[in-house]
Amino acid sequence: MLETRFIHGFHAVTAKLRHDPESIIEIHVAAQRGDARARELLTKAEAAGVRIFPTDSARLEGMAGTHRHQGVVAKIDARQKALHLDDVLDNLTESALILVLDGIQDPHNLGACLRVADAAGAHAVVVPKDRAVGLNATAMKVASGAADTVPYIVVTNLARSLREMQEAGVWCIGAAGEAIKSIYEIDQKVPTAWVLGAEGDGLRRLTRDTCDELAKIPMYGSVESLNVSVASGICLFEARRQRQG
């Protein structure tokens, strides 16, 4: 039996049309929407051979699970193409830049991290299968299409996956506020994986112990920590700054 799920919002649905139209079963658009943005989406869907249905707001909200669906919901094949670390690492033409997320619980944070990873040109986002939110419709909407452009790798054992990266020559850096070194003191021109922990809890002990070293983002104001997506962006773009410098 085909496993399906819904994604919603113009960015998420348009990105799915662009990168993986074969996975879209049908698209539902608010019956009252006839603006340019909706017409453009319909044109792309028709070109891809995807069925389109005008649908009332109540049903759209029921499918999306939220009223913030922007008038567009797509029913897609939920079976994800299995990706492995080797699939990414074996095909790189530059030093690896990977974002590892240890137990992110908030789908908004996960979506924002995916968006940041895409912007920084990260080669993959690695997450554990358990004790993490998973790539649901909310995360995909917040990601604004990045869920379809950045390889999203779900692993059973995060510590073991970190060791696999290390064996492949990737330097694993854990972000931790109590670290001695700052992110600006670490050479990130080498293949690098940034490892960030969950909101409030930080890195789990085993994850922390498996990292090659820890680093902190210097804080100059009164707040003690940053949102995980903001921290991810700072770390990843510092790597890019070093590599372009």
N, C-alpha and C positions, 0 to 999 in steps of 0.2 A: 504494500500500500504506500502511495506517495506521501511523504511527510512534507507539510507545507507550513509557512508562517507568513506574517504580514510585515511589510516595511511601509513607512509613511513619510511624507514631506517631499518637497520638490527636489532638494539636493540628493537625498538618498535614492529616490526612484530614478532620477535622471542619470545618476552615476551607475546604477544597476543596468539601465538601458545601454549606457555607453560601453561598459566593460564586460557585462555578462547577461546579454538579453535572452539567451537560451534558458536561463533559470526563471524567467518571469512567466507565470501562468496567465495572469490577467491584471489589468489595471482598472481601478475604480476612481472616477473623478467626480467631484461635486457637480450635480446637475446644473446648478446655477452659475458655475464658473465658465466665462467665455472670454476672459482677458487674454492678453498676448502670451503670458507665461503658460497658461493652460493650453492655448492653441499650439505653442511650440512643443510642449510635452506630447500632445496628441499626434503631432506630425512625426516626431521621433518614434513613437510607439507604433504607428502605422507602418513606417519604413522598416521597422524591425519585425513586423508581422505579429505584434502582440495585440490581443483582444482588449478592447476598451469598453467600459460600461459606465453610463451616467448613473450616479448613485446618490441617494439622499443623505443628509448630514448625520442622521441618527445611525444609519447603518455604517457609515464611514467611521464614526466614533466607536462603534462596537467592534469593528475589525481592528482598528488601530489601538484601542484600549485607552485613548485619550482624545480630548477635543482639539488638541494642537496638531492636527494632521494636515493642515493647509489645504484641505480639499482634495488630497490625492493619496491613495493607498494602493499598494501593489501586493498581490498574492504571489509568493515565490516558492520555488523548490527549496526546502530547508536543508537538503543534503549538501554539505559543504565539501568541496574538493579537499581531500586530505593533504596537508602540507607538512613537511618535516624539515627540521633544521638543515639537514644535508641538502635538501632541494634549494635552499637559499645560499648556503655557504659555498657549495660547489660551483655556483654559477656567477659569482661576483667578479667584477672587473676593477674594483677598488677596495680599499680597506673596509671591512665590515663595520656597520653602525647599527646596533640592535637595541631596541627598548624592551626590557623585561619588567613585567608588572606583577608584583607578588601579592595576590589576593585583593584586587580592587573590587569593592562591593557596590559602588554607585555607578549606574549605567551612564550618567551624564559625564562623570569623570573618565570612564573608559572611552566614550565617544570623543571627548576632548583630547585624550592622549593619542588616539588614532589620528586625529586631525593634525596635531602637533608633529607626530611621527612622519606623516606624509609631507608636511611643510619642510621638515628638516632633511628629507630624503633618507629616512631610516630604511634599512633593507628588510626589517621584519619587526613585528611586535609579538613577544612570546608571553603566554599567560598559562597559569596552572588550570587544570580541568576542575579541580575542587576548590571550594572556599573562594570563589570568584564569581562575579556577576554573570559573565557570559555575554556573547554578542547578541543582545536582544534588539527589538525594534527601536527602543529609545536610544540605545547606544549608537545604532546605525544612523539615526536621524541627526544626532548631535555631531557625529563624525562628518556629516556633509559630503558623503561619497568616499571618504578615506578608507572606509571598511572594505571597499572594492579595489583599492589601489595599493594598499600596504599589506603584504603577506601577514596573515593572522594565524599564529601557530599555537595550538593548544597542546600542552604536554601533561603527562600523567604525574611525573616526578620532576619538580622544578630544579631541585639541587642536582639531580643527575643530568639534566639538560644543561645546566651551567658548566658542569664538568666536561660534557661533550664539547661545548663551545671552547673551553680552555684547551682541550686536546687539539682542537682545530686552530689554535693560535689566537683566540679572541680573549682580550683582557677584560675581565668582568669587574666593574666598579659599582659598589653599593652606595647609594646616596643615604647619608646618615648625619644628622645634625651634630652629633657628638664627635665626629671624625676630626682628626688633627689637621689633615691636609684639606685645602680648598680645591674645588673643581678646576681652578685656574693653575694649579701647581702640578697637574697630572698630564702626561703626554697622551693625547688622544688621536694622534696621527696614526697610531697602530690600530689594528682591528679591535673595536671596542664594543662592549655591551654595557649599557647603563641599567642598573637594577634598582627599581623604586618600590617602596612598600605601600601598604594600604593606608587609607585615611586614618590618621590618629595613631595607629599601631606601629607604623613603620615596617621595616623588614623583619620577617620571622627569624628566629635564632639560627636555624639550619641554613637558611638562605644567606644570612649575614656571614656566617662562618665559611661558606663556600666561596664567597667573592674573593678576588685576588687582593683587593684593598677597598677601603671606604673613603669617601670624600664628602665634604659639606659645601653647601651654597652659603657664602658669607651673608649674614643678615645684619643690616645697619640700622634698622628701625626698632620699633617696640614689639612687633609680632615675632613669634617664635618659630613658625613654620609656614609653608606655602602649600596651596592646593597641588595635588600630585601632577595634574596636567601642566600647571605653570612650572613646577620643578622639572618636569620632563623636558619642556621646551628650553629652559635655561641650560640644562646639561647637554642636550643634543645639539643645540646651536653653538655651544662652546666648542664641541668637537668639530663642527663645520668651520667655525672661525679659525681654529688651529690649522685645519687641513688646507684652507684657502690662503692662509697667511704665508 
